[in-house]
Amino acid sequence: MKKAKRYISLILIAVLALSCLAALAACDKKDDGHRLVEQETIYYINTKDSKVKNFPLGVALDKNNSMLILRPDGTATFRLQTIKGLRAALELFNLDVEGTDLSIILNMLYEYLPGLDFTDLSKTLEVFEGGLKIKLLGIDPANEELQAMFTYIAETGTLPAQLIIPDGFGLEINTTYYIKDVKSGYSGITYTGIYMGNSHEDGEPFLMFDLTTDEKGQPLVIMDYEIINLYILASPRAAE
């Protein structure tokens, strides 16, 4: 029970925390040595091996709708979307999520997203989708039950006893990207990164993926954010 409670809390935290990371990219700064893909490439999330705080994301993420898309025009889409019927599946566990602390994540969101107000879902969607191009999926502002849950979260900083999870809930980031090779001054090894969003004043965007290959030499994308213990693997494949 405690494991299941922690798991669904982490799914929500991961979505909100990724919103924070995307919001951090504030200043547009040109970088030399960047390149783009020659044709549209889709990297599907490996839901089996991707984890948040060592909990597998496979039971929650839709493996055909969670992906990273790179386009030759310099635009990219990163989407994490939960499976349909997740709420019903989780209800079988009779989860007790009441009181799960979200205050740290909420404070980060309020700091980096001026005007954010979870007590008004219409305004919340407007702030996310406005200049930041962050889309919260499955959120219907007209859903009174959902609005009541977000209002409770905003006022208490915790999850309510009854957790509402809309079908298709998730996050989609639509922004620009570039690919760049960086040589480590310590090891001398050259790494390839996919950088999404505008650059921070110190030089690089905050959303970054490692572009490498697996043991078979096939392309592999890795997102590893220790701050939220989120580890995501993605590779090209045909949708199932």
C-alpha positions in Angstrom: 0.0 0.0 0.0 2.7 2.5 1.0 4.6 1.6 -2.2 1.6 2.2 -4.4 0.8 5.5 -2.6 4.4 6.7 -3.2 4.3 5.6 -6.9 1.3 7.6 -8.0 2.5 10.6 -6.0 5.8 10.4 -7.9 4.0 10.3 -11.3 2.3 13.6 -10.5 5.5 15.1 -9.1 7.5 14.1 -12.2 5.0 15.8 -14.5 5.0 19.0 -12.3 8.8 19.0 -11.9 9.4 18.7 -15.6 7.2 21.7 -16.0 9.6 23.5 -13.6 12.6 22.5 -15.7 11.0 23.7 -18.9 10.1 27.0 -17.3 13.7 27.6 -16.3 14.8 28.2 -19.9 14.3 31.9 -20.0 17.0 33.7 -22.0 17.6 33.2 -25.7 21.3 32.8 -26.4 22.9 31.5 -29.7 25.3 28.6 -29.5 27.9 27.6 -32.0 28.4 24.1 -33.3 24.8 23.1 -33.1 23.0 21.0 -35.7 19.5 19.6 -36.5 18.2 16.2 -37.7 17.9 15.8 -41.5 14.5 14.1 -41.2 11.8 13.9 -38.6 12.8 11.4 -35.9 10.6 9.9 -33.2 12.1 8.4 -30.1 9.5 6.4 -28.1 9.9 6.3 -24.4 11.0 2.9 -23.1 8.4 2.5 -20.4 9.9 -0.7 -19.1 13.3 0.7 -18.2 12.4 4.3 -17.5 11.9 5.2 -13.8 11.1 7.9 -11.3 12.9 7.3 -7.9 13.5 3.7 -9.0 9.8 3.0 -9.7 9.2 1.8 -13.2 7.0 4.1 -15.4 5.7 1.2 -17.4 2.5 0.7 -15.5 1.5 4.4 -15.9 2.9 5.8 -19.2 1.3 5.2 -22.6 4.2 3.7 -24.6 2.7 4.8 -28.0 2.0 8.4 -27.0 5.1 9.1 -24.8 7.9 10.3 -27.0 10.5 12.8 -28.1 10.1 14.1 -31.7 12.9 16.0 -33.4 12.2 17.9 -36.7 14.5 19.3 -39.4 12.9 22.8 -38.9 14.4 23.0 -35.5 11.3 22.3 -33.5 10.8 19.4 -31.0 8.0 17.8 -29.0 8.5 16.0 -25.7 5.4 14.2 -24.3 4.8 12.1 -21.3 1.2 10.8 -21.3 -0.4 8.3 -18.9 -2.4 5.3 -20.0 -6.2 5.5 -20.3 -8.0 4.0 -17.4 -5.1 4.7 -15.0 -7.5 6.0 -12.4 -9.6 2.9 -12.4 -6.5 0.7 -12.3 -5.1 2.5 -9.3 -8.5 2.4 -7.5 -8.0 -1.4 -7.3 -5.2 -0.7 -4.9 -7.4 1.4 -2.6 -4.6 4.0 -2.5 -4.2 6.3 0.5 -2.5 9.4 -0.9 -4.0 12.0 1.4 -1.3 14.3 2.8 1.4 13.6 0.2 3.6 16.8 0.3 3.9 18.7 -3.0 4.9 22.0 -1.4 8.5 22.1 -2.8 7.3 21.4 -6.4 4.5 24.0 -6.1 6.9 26.7 -4.8 9.2 26.1 -7.7 6.3 26.4 -10.1 5.0 29.6 -8.6 8.5 31.1 -8.7 9.2 30.3 -12.3 5.6 30.7 -13.7 4.3 34.2 -12.7 0.6 34.3 -12.6 0.1 30.6 -12.0 -3.0 29.9 -10.1 -4.2 26.3 -9.6 -7.5 27.5 -8.1 -8.3 28.6 -11.7 -7.6 25.8 -14.2 -8.4 28.0 -17.2 -5.7 30.5 -16.1 -3.3 27.6 -15.3 -3.5 26.2 -18.8 -3.1 29.7 -20.2 0.1 30.3 -18.2 1.6 27.0 -19.2 0.7 27.2 -22.9 1.3 30.9 -23.3 4.9 31.9 -23.7 6.3 28.5 -22.4 4.6 26.2 -24.9 3.9 23.7 -22.1 0.7 21.8 -22.5 -1.0 19.9 -19.7 -2.8 17.0 -21.3 -6.2 15.7 -20.2 -7.1 18.8 -18.1 -10.6 20.1 -18.6 -11.2 23.4 -16.8 -15.0 22.7 -16.8 -14.5 19.5 -14.8 -15.6 20.7 -11.3 -14.3 17.6 -9.6 -10.8 18.1 -11.1 -10.9 21.8 -10.3 -11.8 21.0 -6.7 -8.7 18.7 -6.5 -6.3 21.4 -7.8 -7.8 24.0 -5.5 -7.2 21.7 -2.5 -3.6 21.1 -3.7 -3.1 24.9 -4.0 -4.5 25.7 -0.6 -2.8 22.9 1.4 0.3 21.9 -0.6 -0.7 18.3 -0.3 -2.7 15.7 -2.2 -6.4 15.1 -1.2 -7.8 11.8 -0.2 -9.5 11.3 -3.5 -7.1 11.6 -6.4 -8.5 12.6 -9.8 -6.5 11.3 -12.8 -8.1 12.3 -16.1 -7.6 9.9 -19.1 -4.6 10.9 -21.1 -3.2 13.1 -18.2 0.4 14.2 -18.9 2.6 16.9 -20.2 3.7 18.0 -23.6 6.5 20.5 -24.3 6.7 22.1 -27.8 9.9 24.2 -28.3 13.1 24.5 -30.3 16.1 22.3 -30.0 19.6 21.7 -31.3 22.2 18.9 -31.2 25.7 19.6 -30.0 28.9 17.6 -29.3 30.7 18.5 -26.1 34.1 17.2 -25.1 34.6 16.4 -21.4 37.6 18.3 -20.0 38.0 15.6 -17.4 37.8 12.3 -19.4 38.5 13.7 -22.9 35.4 11.8 -24.1 33.0 13.6 -26.5 29.3 13.5 -25.6 26.4 14.4 -27.8 23.5 16.3 -26.3 20.0 17.3 -27.4 19.2 20.7 -25.9 15.6 21.8 -25.8 14.3 25.3 -25.3 16.0 28.7 -25.0 19.4 28.9 -23.4 19.9 30.0 -19.8 22.1 33.0 -19.2 25.0 30.7 -18.3 24.9 29.2 -21.8 22.8 26.0 -22.1 19.0 25.1 -21.9 17.8 23.2 -18.9 16.1 20.4 -20.8 18.8 18.1 -22.1 19.1 14.6 -23.4 22.1 12.5 -24.0 22.2 11.1 -27.6 24.1 7.8 -27.7 23.8 4.2 -28.9 22.8 1.0 -27.3 24.9 -2.2 -27.2 23.6 -3.0 -30.8 24.6 0.3 -32.1 21.1 1.6 -32.3 20.3 5.3 -31.4 19.4 5.8 -27.8 18.2 9.0 -26.0 18.7 9.3 -22.2 17.2 11.9 -19.8 18.7 11.7 -16.4 17.6 14.3 -13.8 19.0 13.5 -10.4 17.1 16.4 -8.8 13.9 14.5 -9.2 15.4 11.0 -9.6 13.9 10.8 -13.1 15.5 8.4 -15.6 14.1 8.1 -19.1 15.2 6.0 -22.1 13.9 6.4 -25.6 14.7 4.9 -29.0 13.2 4.9 -32.5 10.7 2.2 -33.2 7.4 1.6 -35.0 4.4 2.5 -32.8 2.6 -0.7 -31.6 
